[in-house]
Amino acid sequence: MRKKDTQGAGTQQTEVVVPTEEDIQKYLVAVNGVSRVDLLEGFADLVGERMGYWMGRRLQGQEMSDKCKTELTAVRDKSKSLREHVAELISEEKPEVRDAIKAEQKELTGLRKTASEATKPFRTKISELTKAVKYCDTVTIPDSLKELGKAVAPRFSLSEWVSKALEAAKNKKKKQ
């Protein structure tokens, strides 16, 4: 049922028709062939799929770190050693330090190549999952929200409930 509101504007009267939720439902079904409940269920499925991709990406990253630990640690240690030698060369220039840096750079190149080959299968999967998350975030979720009649607008400050939730998480972390 529609509610009619009449407002007087001098001698001329205008009639404003305010659609009810039932009218909106009927319109959506008539135009799209889909009810709002169906749209909301589809949106929930979409967000669930996006979270699944995100979780898969994290688990792949953890698995990569575990299985390629020796290669990644070797690269990290050699990089640290190289930085220390560069700092030593800057403070006091010695030919033997310069030669050590050149040798470490060659060694580091080989270690990086080994680590890259070891992590390649994981990085391929992670890259696909990252692209899926980005696609959901930039295309499908905004389109779904638009379909539901919720415009997405930039936000430059946190809402009250997010601020409280972040503060609670921060306090919980401090207590641990």
N, C-alpha and C positions, 0 to 999 in steps of 0.2 A: 504494500500500500504506500502511496506517496503522501507526503505531508506538504501542504500548500501554505505558503506564507505570503501574505499580501502586505505590501508596504505602501503607504501613501506618500506621494511626492507632489504636493500641491493638489491639483485637480486630477492629475493623471495617476493611475494605479498600475503597478507592475506586479506580475505574479512570478515568484521564484519557486521552482520545483526542486526539492531536495531529494535525491534518490536514497532509498533505504538500502541496507545490506542485501536484502532479498532481491531488489531491483538490480543491484550490481552483479549478483550471482547469475541471475537470468541473462543479463547482458553478456557476461563472459562466456556462458555456455552457448548462447546464440551466436556470438561472433567467433569464438575460438573453438567451440565444441568441447571446452574443458572447463571444469569447475575450479573455483579458487582452492578447494581442498586438494584437488589433483595437482594444481600448480605448486602448492606448498609442499606436498609430498615429493614432487619432482625436484624442488629446490633443496629439500633435506637430503635427497639422494645425491644430488650434485655436490653439496658441501661435504657429505660423507666420502664421496669419491676423491675429492680434493685432499681431504685429510689422510686418506689412505695413501695417496701418492706421496704426501709430505712425510708420513711415517716410514714408507718404504725407502725414501731417499735417506732418511736418518739412519735406518738400519743398514743400508748398503754402505754408508760412510763408516759406520762402526765396524762392519765386517771387513772393509778394506783396510782400516787402521789395524785391526787385529791380525789379518793374514799377511800384510805387507809391512809389519812392524820393523823387521830388521833392515829392509831397504830404506824405509822412511827415516829411521833412526840414524842410519849411516849418512844420509844426505844432511840431516839436521846437525849431526856432530861435525861433519866436514865443513859445513857452512859456518858454524861457530868458530872452528879453528881458523878458517880463512879470515873471518872478521877480526879475530884477535891479532893475526899476523899483519893485516892491513893497518890496524891501529898502532901496532909496534913500528911499522915502516913509517907511518906519519910522524910519530914522536922521534924516531931515530933511524935515519936512513942507513941501512946496511945491505951490502950486496947479497949476503946469504939469506936475508929475510925476503928480498925480492925474488930470489931463486925458489925459495920455499913457497911463496905465493903462487908463482907460475906452475909449480908442480901440483899444488893443491887445486888450482883451477882446472887442470887437466883431469885430475882424479875426481873432482866434483862433477865434471861434465859426464864422465863415465857412470858415476853413481846415480846421477839424475836420470840418465838414459835407462839404467836398470830399474830404478824405481818407477819410471814412467811406463815401462813395459809391464811391470808387475801390477800396477794399478789400472792399466788400460781397460780390462773387462769391467771393473767396478765403475770406473769413471764414465764408461759408455752407458751403463744402466742408470747411474746417478744423473747424467745429463738428460736422458729421456724423461726421467721422473721430474726433474727440475723444470723442463719445458712444459710438462703436463700441468704442474702447479701454477706456473706463470700464465698459461693459457686459461686455466680456470679463473685465476685472479683478475685477469685483464679483459677476458671476453665473456665466458659463459656465466659467471656469477653476476657481473653488471647487467648483462642481457636478461637474465632471469629476474633480477630485481626490477628492471624496467617493465618486464612482463607482468609482474605482480603489482605494479603501480607505485613502486618505491624508488624514487630518483636517488642516485648516488651523487653526493656532493663532497668536495674536499673538506676535511676537518683540520683545523689548526690547533686545537686544544683537546684534551681528553675529556670525555664525559665523566660525570660524577661517579658512576658505578665502576668504571674502569680505573679511575684514580684510587678508589677505595680498595679494589681488588689487588692492584699493584702494591699498594701500601701494606695490605695484609700479607701478601706473598713475601715482601721484603722483610717484614717483621718476623714471619715464620722462619725465613732463612737465617736471620740473626740469632734466633733462639737455638738453632741446631748447632 
